[in-house]
Amino acid sequence: MTTSSVLSRLALPKPRMAYAVWFPLAVYAIARLVDVTLVLIAARHQINLPPGLPYGSVASNWDGQWYLRIATDGYPTTIPRGPSGQALQNQWGFYPAYPLLAGAIMRLSGLSFLAVAPILSLLLGAAAVIAMFRLINQTSGRFAASATVLLTCTYMAAPAMQIAYTESLALLLLCTALLLLGNRRYGWLIPVLVTLALTRAVALAFVPVLVVHGISRYRHRFAEPFHALDRWRVVGLAGLGVAATALWPAIAAIATGNPTAYTQTMSAWGTSGELRILTQFPALAWAKGGIGGVAVLVVVLALIAVIVLRGAARAWGPEVRAWAGFYPLYLVLATALGSSTIRHLLLAFPLMWPFPDVAPSTSQRRRRLGLIAILAACGLLTQWVWISQFLVVTHPPVGPPFP
């Protein structure tokens, strides 16, 4: 190679970072910087705040205290019980992937949980928004992907992506799973789905997505062959999703020698001391608002159904569309209405921008841009509410752990 050829290569401009990388990262970074400021302002009202650690202390509140226990001490070998024999709140109510990963980094780096956990969540969240952009862009295009990332980053509970919660890891795994499924990478989906099942109790909600994927492939088998091997792979993945749902309760049962260790632990968070599914959301809606409360719940579910079933929602692709519809329904059937519901809805990210279709005219595109700007601004305002009212501890909590 001659000197001139070397110089000519050196003179070539370096390739710019792709929009699909720099845009989601830029939006994510700006939103997270805003939230750092909000956390530091709100931290002035936190009680029992260790000196010199305002951000890390606030970022490790609530669930973060349980993850701290798991990261440092692991899980108990027996279920702690109260004077009357009832199960008490304990570490088995929290899935292991995130805290064990944080604990491993703590041991390797020598840093404290208050430093490791927020940084880990922040980095996982950055990877999640890149995967999210790629997922939506793959079927719906750049505009819908940009809007979804922006409105997800400015969603009310999006600050959870930079504190000691599992939202960042769960969102990354979910977007990766949807990407792999849409691209028929069934083998790679297995470890992602199992890890997701050990991060959050949402593996069961992914099973209908697999069913819809299989039906969609079967309906289009003449345009795109759906071979017998792939059919069995999809069936196997659906079975894995069901089995993975029982994985963590099974681990808890084996480790403690108590077959109902997980369900007993989860019941400790209920006011009745019982773990109920299918009825918790409607029962609380009835208790709080009577027939009006139930009507609001029905209207919300109907609105989601309209969004998902309308023709324009085909632009999402069958996998994202199915998740957008089934995940909120799963929350209603399998969880209880509470402050954590706002955080759980972060995984319903396709609904952040429910217009994946291409705007047919310039005026409609402008209106959509205006709507996105208004929603993003309102989202940032509600983040202050979430941080000041749901994250910062201003009064002693009823039960442990205390930040």
N, C-alpha and C positions, 0 to 999 in steps of 0.2 A: 504494500500500500504506500503510495507516494505521500510526501508531505502536504502537497496541495489538496489531495483527497481528504486527508485527516483534518486539515483546516476547514475545508468546505463542510464536513460533517459537524464540526464543532460550531460552525456559524449557523447551522439550522436552528430555527426556533424550537424551544422545548414544547411538547404537546401540552395543551391546557387541560386542567382537570375537568372531567366530564360533568355536565350539568347534573346528571343523575347522582353525582357524589357531592359536589360543592353546594348545590342548592339545599338539599335536606340538612347537610351539616351546618350551613350558615344559619338557616332558620332555627335549627335546634340550639345552636350556640347562643344566638341572641335571646331566645326564649328562656334558656337556662340561666343566662346572666341576669335577666330581669328577675327571675325567681330567687337567685342568690341574694339580690338586693332586698327583695320582699322578706325572705327568711331572716336576714340580719336585722331588719327593722322590727319584725315580729318577735325576734328572740329577746328583745328588751323586756318583754312581758312574761317570759318563761320563768317559772319558779324552779328553784333548786338547780340552776344552771351553773355548771363548773366554770370557774374563771378561765378566760383565755380560749374557750372552746365553744363559742356561741353557735356557729354553723353546724359543726359536727354533732353537738349535743341535740340540737333541734332535729337534725337529719336522721337521728337514731331513736326518735321517739316511738312509742306505741309498739307496733309489730317489730320495729328495729331492736327493741329491748329483748324480745324473744330470740331474734336472730343472733344478737350478741351472745346470749346464753348458749345457743346451739354452736356458734362458731368457736367458743372458748371451752365449753364443757360437754358438748354433745347432747344426747338424749338420755333421759332417766331410764333405768332398767325396770322400774315399777311405776304405776300410776299413782301420783300423790293424792291423798284423800283427806277430806275434812272430818270433823268429829262424828258426823252421822254416817260416814262411809261413802259419801258422794265424791265423785271424781272432781279434782280441782283443776284449774287451768294449768297447762304445762306445755312443754316443748313439742309433744307429739301432735299438737294441733297445727303445726307449721311444717311445710314441705321442705326437704333437705337441700335441694340443688343450690339455691342461692347462699344460704348461710355456710354450708360446707365449703363452697368455692371461696367465699370471703375468708373463712378460717384458714384455708390453705394459703391464701395470699398473705394473711397476717403472719403466719409462721415463716414464710419464705422472706418476707420483707422486713419483719420486725416492727411493723407499724401497728397502731391500735385500730380497733374496729371503727372508731369514730372518724378515722382518716380513710380506711380501706373501703368501707361500705358505700359512702357517697361517691367516691371516685369510680368504684366498680359499677355502680348503677349508672353513672353518667356515661361511661364508655360503652356499656351494653346498650344504653338508649341511643347513642350515636349510631351504633351498628344497626339497631332496630329501624331507625328512620330511613337509612339507606336501603335496607331490605324492603321496607314498606313502599318507598318510592318505586323501586324496581318492580314490585308486585303489581301496583296499580297501573304503572306506565305500560306494563306488558300487554294489557288488554284495553285500558281506557285512555291511554295517551298522557302526554306531559302535563297538560293543564289539570286534569283530574288528580294526577299523582301529586302535583305541587300543592293543590288545594287541600288534599287529604293530609299531607305532611304538615302543612302550616296550621291547619285547624286542630290536628292532633297535638302538636307542640304547644298550642295555646289553649288547649282544653282545660277545664277547671282543675282536674286532678293530675294534670301533666307534671307538676312538681314532684310527683311520686317517682319520676324517672331519674331523679338525682338525689334521692334519699335511700335509706336502708329498707326498701321494699322490693318485692319481686316483680313489679310491673315491667321494668326494662328487660329483664331476662325473659319473662313470659312473652312480651311483645316481640322480641327478637326471634324466639323459637316459633311463635305462631306465624309470623310473616314468612320465616324460612320454610315452615311446613307447608303453607299454602303455595309458595313458590315451587317447592319440590313436587307437590302433588299436581299442580298445573302443568309442569314440565315432564310429568311421568317418571320422575326419579324415585321410584318406589323403594328401592333398596336404601337410599340415603334417608328416606323419611322415617325408617324404623328407629334409629337412635335419637332423632329429633323428637319424635312422638313420645318415646319413653322418657326422655329428659324433660319434656313439657309436663308429663304426668307426675314427675318428681319436683316440679316447680310450682304449679298451681293445679287445683282440682278442676281442670277444664278439658281433660282428654276425652271425656264422654261427649262433650259438646262438639268435638271434632268428628265423631262417628257419622252424624248425618251429612257432614260435608263429604266424607268418603263415599257415602251412599249416593249422594247427588252426582258426584264425579263419575261413579260407575254407571249410573243411569244415563248421564250425558254422553259418555263414551259409547255406550251400547246403542243409543239412538242415532249416533253419527258413525256407526261402524262401517257403513258403505263408503263414506267419504274418507274416513280414517280407520283402518283395521283395528279391531279390538280383539286381539288374539286370546286364546284360552288361557295362556300363561299369565297375561296381564289381568284377566278377569279374576283368576285365583289370587293374584297379588293384591288386588283391591279388596277382595273378600277377606284375605288374611290381615290386611291393615285394619279393616273395620273390626275384626275380632281382636286385634292387638289393642285398639283403642278402648274396647270394653274391658279387656284384661288389665290394661295399664291403669284403668280407673281404680282397680282393686289392689294395685301394687303397693302403695304406701300404707293403706290399712293392714295389708298382709305383713309388711315389714314391721309395723308397730306391734302386731299380734305376736310375731315370732320373737322380737326383741324383749318384750315384756312378759311373755307367757300368758297374755290375756287376749283371747280371741276378739274381744270388743274394745280393745284399748283405744282405738282411734275414735269410734263413735261415742264412747264414754267421755273422752277428752273434749270432743266438739260440743257435747251437750252441756259442758261446764260454762260455755259462753252464752247459753240460752237463759232467758229469765225463768222459764218453767223447769229447767234442769233436764229437758228432753230434747233430743235431736229430731226435728220434724222436717220432712221434705214435702214438696208439692203444695203444701197449704200455708207455709209461713208468709209468703208475700200477700196472698189474698186475705189471710187472717188479720195481718197487721193493717192492710188497707181498710178492712172493715172496722177494726178497732179504732183507727185514727179518724176515719171519715165516714163510716157507715156506708150506705149505698152510694154516696158521692165518691168516697175513696175507691170503692170497687169500680165505679164507672170511669174514674180517671185512669185506673190501671188498664181497663179494657180499651179505652180510647188510645192510650200509648201503644199498646200491642197492635191495635188495628192500624195505627199510623205507620208503624214499622212494617207491617204486612203490606200496606199499600206501596211503601217505598221500595220494598224488595220485589214485589210481584209485578210492578208496572214494567212495560216493555223496555223503557230506557235503561233499566237495571241490568239488562243483558250485557251491557258494555263492561260490567265488572268481570264477566266470566262466571261460569257455574260455581267455582270453588269459593271465591270471595262473596258472591251473592248469597250462597248458602250459609256461610259464616255470619254475614250481616243479619240474616233472618233467624237462624237457630240459636246463636249465642245469647241474645237478649231473652229469648224464650227459656233457655237453660237457666239463666239467672233467676227468672221468676219462679221456676219449678224447683230449683236446687239450693237457693240461698234465701236469706231473710233480708227484708228491706231495712237498711240502716245507713250510717254514714259511709261505710265501706262500699256501698253500692255505687257511689259516684266514682270511686277509684276502679272498681271492677269494670265499669263501662268504658274505661280506656281501651280495653281489648276489642271493643266494638268499633274499631277505628274506621271501617268503611262508611259508617253512618255519620262520621264527622262532616263528610261532604257527600251527600246522597244524590248527586247529579253527575254520574260518571259519563254520561253521553256527551257528545260534541254539541256545543251551542250552534244552532243553525244560522245565526245572523250576528253581525258585528254589534248591534245594539243589545242583543241578549248576552253576548260575551261581556260587554261593559257592565250590564246589570249584575252578572255573576261576580265580576271582579269587585264591584261595590259591596255585594252581599258578603263576600269572603272577608273584605277589609273590616266590615262591621262586626262579623262573627269573631274574627281574631281579636279585635279590640275588646269586645265584651268578654271573651275568654280570658284575656289577661287580667281584666278587672275581677272576674270571679276567682282567679287564682289567689288573689289576696284574701278573699273570703275563705278559701280552702286552707291556706297556710295559717291564717290567724285564728280560725275557728276549729279546724280539724287536726292540725299538725302541732301547733304550739300548745304546751300545757300551761294553762293559767290558773288551774285549780287542782288540788290533789285528786287523782283518779280514785274510783271506788275500790278497785282491786289492783293487784300487781300485774305487770312490773311497773315500778315508778321511775320515770326518767331522772 
